[in-house]
Amino acid sequence: MFHTCNTAVESLAIPPFAPGSLGHVADNAPETTSADGAYPGESLGLPPEGHGSLASWRARIGALIIDWAACMLIALGFFGSGVLTGGGWRAWMILTMFFIESTVLSWLAGGSFGQLVSRIAVVRLDREPLGLPRALLRAFLVSLALPALIISTERRGLQDLVAGTVVINRR
């Protein structure tokens, strides 16, 4: 099982990274460069575009919408319409499904369901497999919402900075 997980991450064939680098490049738009010709992800050792490059905001937000919709459907199937209209513990089931789905799929496949559909991946800066502890930490911080809104110049949310990860393109 773990060999399959490692193989999935290794098959991404991502370039070497600068571990711990927070970067200094301004991120004006997914395909734009700064005045000095640098591009988002350059300080992390990522290519400017294509496979292994920094994932765009469009792909990341699209993945989040897909994840939330899928988790909503799963929670509705398991717990009924109370997850949408009720209170108490049922009101937390969509978020709980999101946390579980994001943790397990990031650990085993390098990204949540929405990230897999959007063809983006969560990878560690040191190119090692993500591992369960980092997947748990990252999913927990994303579930809190606020850390995901604190963003570095390299399109890395607080969850990525803390977990030592980055979101890249699979294609």
N, C-alpha and C positions, 0 to 999 in steps of 0.2 A: 504494500500500500504506500509506504513512504517512498519507495523507489519510483513509483508512478508520479507522485507529487513532485519529486526532484526533477524527473524527466520533463514534466510539463514546464517547469520554470527554466530549465536548461535549454529547452527547445525554442525559447524566445530569442536566443542568440543576441542578447543585448550587449552593447559595448561596455568597456570598463568605466566605472564611475569614480568620482572623487569623494570617498566616504566623508560624511559630515559636512560637506560643502553646502552652504545656504545660497550661494550665488549672489551676483551683483547686477544682473542684467534686468533692465526694465521690460516688463511684459505688457506691451501695448495692445497686441492682438495675436491670435494664434499663428498667423503667417507673417507677421511683420518683424522687422529688425530694428535695433536701436540706431542712433546716429553713428556710433562707432562700428557698425556692421555686425555686432553680436546678435545672437538670437536666444530666445528662451530655451534653457536647457544646456546651453554651451558650457557653462561653468560646472555642470554635473557630468560632462563628457558625453552628452547625448548628441545624436546627429540632428541636423536642422529640420529634417522632414523624413517621412517614411517610417519603416520598421525601427522600433526602439527610440523614436523621437518622443518628445513631451506630448502627452495627450491634450487635445484642444478642450476649451471650456465647453463647447457645444457637445462633444462626445461625453464629457464627464457629467454634465447636467442631464443629458439624455439618458445616460446609464442610471442616474439616480431616480429619474421619473419612471423608468422601466422597473427598477427594483421596487419602488414604493407601490406601483400598480400590482406587480406580481405578489408582493407580500400582503396587500390588501385583499386580493382574491383568495390567497391561501388562508388568511385569517377568517374571511367570510365563510369559507368552506368548513373550517374546523369549529368555529365558535359562533356562527350565525351573524345576523345583522346587528347584534348588540355591539359589535366592534366599531360600527359607524355611528350608531345613535345612542348607545347606552353609556353608562358610567361604570365606575368600579374597575375591577380587574380586566374586564373585556375591552375597555377603552385603551389599554396598553398592549393589546395583542398584535396589532399591526407593527408597532415599533419592536416588539419582541421577535416577531417573524423576521423583520428586517435585520435585527442584530444577529440572529441565528444564521440566516441565509448568507449574510455578508461575511460572517466569521468563517463558516464552514467552506464556502466556495472560494474565498480568498486564500484560505489555508491550502485547500486541495487543488484548485485550478488557477490560482493567481489572479482572481477577480470575482466579483459578485456576478449574479445572473445578468444584470443590466450591463456590467462591464464586459462580460463575455459576448453579449449580443452586439454591443457597440465596438467590439474588437479593440478594447484597451485592457491593460493589465497593471496590477499593483506589484512592484518589484522592490526588493531591498537595494540600497545603494551599493552594498558590498557584493552583490550578485549571488548571495546565498539564498536558499529557499526561504520563503516568508516565515513559515513556522506558525504553530498554533498560538504561542504567547503574543507575537506581534499582530497576528490576525485578530485576536481577541481585543487587544489594546486599541488597534486602529478602528475596529467596528464599534467599540464602546465610545470612543471619542466622536466618531461620525454620528452616532445615535444621540449624542448630547446636542448636536447641531451647531452650537456656538464655536467649538474648535474648527469646524469645517469652514467657518466664515472668516477666520484669521488666516490670511494667505501671504506667503512669501513671494518674492519677485520671480521665483521659478515655478509658479503655479502649484506650490506645495502648501496644503492646509496644515494647521497645527497637528492634525492626526498623522500626517506624513512626516513632519519634522520630528515629532516625538518617537514615532515608530522607525525612523530611518528608511522611509520608503519614498517612492515616486511613482506617478501614474504615467505609463507610456503607451504608445500605439503598438498593437500586435501586427499591424499590416504595414 
